[in-house]
Amino acid sequence: MNRYLKYGLWTIGALLALAAALVGYVAATFDPNAYKPQIIKAVKDSKQRTLRLDGDIRLHFFPSIGVSLGKASLSEYRSEQEFASLDSASISLKLLPLLARQVVVDEVAVSGVKARLVKYRNGKTNLDDLLGKPAEPATPAPPAAAEAGSSPMLFDIASVQMDKTDLSYSDEATGNNYSVQDLNLKTGRIANDVPSRIDFSAHIQSSQPRLDIMAQIRTTLTFDLEKNFYQVQGLELQANGKALDIADLLVKAGGDASAHLATQEFSLRKFTLSASGSKAQGKFEASFNAPELSLAKDSFKGDSVALNGKLDGASGNIVAALALPGIEGNAGSFKVGSMALDVEVRQPEQSFKLKLTSPLTGSIEAQQFNLSDLRLALDASGDKLPGKHISSELKGSVQADLGRQSIQAKLDGGLLQSQVKAKLAVNNFSVPMIRYDLEIDQFDADPYLPKKAEQTQQQGQAKPAEPEQPFDLSALKTLNVEGSVRIGSLKAANVKLAQLRVDVKARGGQVNIAPISAKLYQGSVDGRASVNAMTSTFAIDEKLTGVDTAPLLKDVANLDLIEGRGNIALDLTAQGNTVSGLKKALNGKVAVNLANGAIKGVNLEKLVQGVQNLGKETSVQTLGVDKNEKTPFSEFKASFKVHNGVAHNDDLAVKSTVLRVTGKGDIDIGRGNMDYNAKSIFAKTEQGKTATLPVNISGTFDDLKYKVDYSALIADVAKQKLDEKKDELKARARDELKKGLKGLFK
């Protein structure tokens, strides 16, 4: 037996020696460079492309089979334009492992690769001729039975190196361009279930979406093709550049990650992801941290998962943080012990801190989520806030059924300086149906609105006014809302209301607001309003009863023109898509009925105190508004017919103890001016006479002028004196006639 084994070993050794000698002879005598012309011609004949082999071709046979190629290039189809090129490339395979169905690669090294792929307008590419037309699919033959004891083909690569590689792709139909430049790749050993170090870098550019990114990746990669398992450890990823509308983008990632595709198991460990950059709104920062997070086909579990974000804008910054201290669940349900969301808004003059906490439960499969014990805490500080500091808390619950497109919420507690009770329901997310009920004890909105002085300053610094932009009512066309708001006391834009109630119903582009009711300025308001988004039509029907007009006009428009208490009725409609257009399109009627007040800015009684000096030359005088003067009245009545933005009145009736005022004229609401003629009839002058003083009020609303016609007053008094003289002469003549008649008949 030993003799046969000995002879067998000698035979194998001899065969190996013979094979080695044969390979050595071929390697020493065979020169592949001698066949370059034939290779170039074969490519030209078969592919109609020009192949250039400027570098040497080297073959290796033992202990590895390999080839090395120097500088080479390939042209486009039927063109001398370059399609692809390389500076050098080499690959070698170990010989003996091939006999055991194992592919062991010593090295793959490629340098200076440049390739340009183009997709033409007709859908073809400049690579189609190299790929060839796909053959008709043949009926697959049944797989051969595996030999007993055989193992699958395995591969093992000692290392891969690529550098100075540029790849590009152009789509002529869309005009999009993509490129990977200066690509460098270096790896350690690549083999099944063997950790391999990966070092990758590249410059990536794209026209759509817009990208200009420098990317670097360093990690250790382990994979098991039989088990379909992949793992990265010690990941170091960094990308910086531009993306979409983000400049100065910086993305970093680190940690460990694994994926077991066969069992659908995924995990993250000590994983961090951060991003920063700048947009038109300002600079932003965001991060994600997952110390432990695992996802399986039917379950998931995590600990201390956190999301953080920051936005720095011109008007302040926003900082947000979401913490999930412990999460676990499966396809049927999940729970988060105590979710916490912190948001902080910092502005130059004030800051807000918002904190939301609640247990979170639900089902990912059913798309149901429940915040059963929601707490919303708000802390605000600033010089313009009431008391310079506000702290409040809301409690309630939120349920969301995304499968049925439904959200329900209930909240109760403090919000800013108010106590709030709110109910909200939203259904059908594509065209939302919103129902709400909101009750607030009191609210002062002015601390949160721009001051009038600030608005005036901004307007003064603003550029010349641009053409007025129309407002967009398209959102109202699909609005489906029904709800009620009730506020115990409200202050907004310096207007003070109590027991306010506003109910809204909106559907099909028609928005009805009714009732609009409140107590204000010792009176009340009750009415309705509507908006038709389809026709851009607005309507208001309001009645103010027993309202003190002086403080109302002062607070609403900072006007100090009239005082008195009474009733005002508005019934107006307008159609248009700009504020100025609506003013010019106003139609309807207005009625005013006031008592025990005064017209401010002029004292009509004082204007005729010197009427006894009738001999003095007097004419028309123009007077401005004098805030220290006023004309008292016991009754003020007027009705207006409004047509195309012009309110016309011809029944003014003002009464006081010494005068009566009548008048007629127009108030042009659309253009902001008026032209009104009034007659002030004085019941008694210093001479004991009556007198009529014509007054014309005209000009823009912020620069009214009073024209007082003294000449007409003098003419009226003179006419009265002349009439008195006539009456006196008639009386004397009558007396003389009586005396003469008596003498005649004696």
Buried (B, 14 or more C-beta within 10 A) or exposed (E): EEEEEEEEEEEEEEEEEEEEEEBEEEEEEEEBEEEBEEBBEEBEEEBEBBBBBEBBBBBBBEEBBBBBBBBBBBBBBEEEEBBBBBBBBBBBBBBEBEEEEBEBBBBBBBBBBBBBBBBEEEEEBBBEBEEEEEEEEEEEEEEEEEEEEEEEEBBBBBBBBBBBBBBBBBBEEEEBBBBBBEBBBBBBBBBBEBBBBBBBBBBBBBBEEEBBBBBBBBBBBBBBEEEEBBBBBEBEBBBBBBBEEBBEBEBBBBBBBBBBEEEEBBBBBBBBBBBBBBBEEBBBBBBBBBBBBBBBEEBBBBBBBBBBBBBBBEEBBBBBBBBBBBBBBBBEBBBBEEBBBBBBBBEEEBBBBBBBBBBBBBBBEBEBBBBEEBBBBBBBBBEEBEEEEBEBEBBBBBBBBBEEBBBBBBBBBBBBBBBBBBBBBBBEEEEBBBBBBBBBBEBBEBBBBEEEEEEEEEEEEEEEEEEEEEEEBEEBEBBBBBBBBBBBBBBBEBBBBBBBEBBBBBEEBBBBBBBBBBBBBEBBBBBBBBBBBEEBBBBBBBBBEEBBBBBBBBBEEEBBBBBBBBBBBBBBBBBBEBEEBBBBBBBBBBBBBBBBBBBBBBBBBEBBEEBEEBEEEBEEEEBEBEEEBBBBBEBBBBBBEBBEBBBBBEEBBBBBEBBBBBBBBBBBBBEEBBEBBBBBBBEEBEEEBBBBBBBBBBBEBEEBEBBBBBBBBBEBBEEBEEEEEEEEEEEEEEEEEEEEEEEEEE
